[in-house]
Amino acid sequence: MRMLRGRGRHDDCDGHWQASLFIPASIAATGVILAAGTCLFIATLWAVSIRSTRGAWQPAELTTAGYASLQVERLRRELERTFLGTVVTVLLSAFVLFVMYEGLVHSLAIRDVHVGRWDFAPFWIVGGVVNIFVVLAQMGRRRKAAAELAQMADIQRRLEPPPDEPAS
């Protein structure tokens, strides 16, 4: 990033130069946008979570087969939530990166410091790499849940009573 120049510097008590990146008004505006957007993401995920866990805590019958069936249903819902969580995580991360980028560019422009697009390349690269690691972790979690689901579905199938044979 280019050095701050002009009004972007001020002396501290020791006479050293410091760069001031934000002014209070831009911090407040960026903070409000981040808080509102994050609350919207949290409220949406909370509603989805409540809907997806409804009825997933009580077995249909108090038998081993009933509990196996309940676990299979929980794992199916977990697979759905993991996918949704991955998508929302990437969207929320992109939202935060974009708002912070815009807030920083705006704050610097107010101080007469103009920054080129490529000056923020490390910012976007780090954000992208973090998102890749999060997505890979979620894929591992999903793979583990899918393996457990296959195992539980097999147990459920073995616990179910054989269907009655039709009368001849």
Secondary structure, 3 states (H helix, E strand, C coil): CCCCCHHHEEECCCCCEEECCCCHHHHHHHHHHHHHHHHHHHHHHHHHHHHHHCCCCCCCCCCHHHHHHHHHHHHHHHHHHHHHHHHHHHHHHHHHHHHHHHHHHHHHHHCCCCCCHHHHHHHHHHHHHHHHHHHHHHHHHHHHHHHHHHHHHHHHHHHCCCCCCCCC
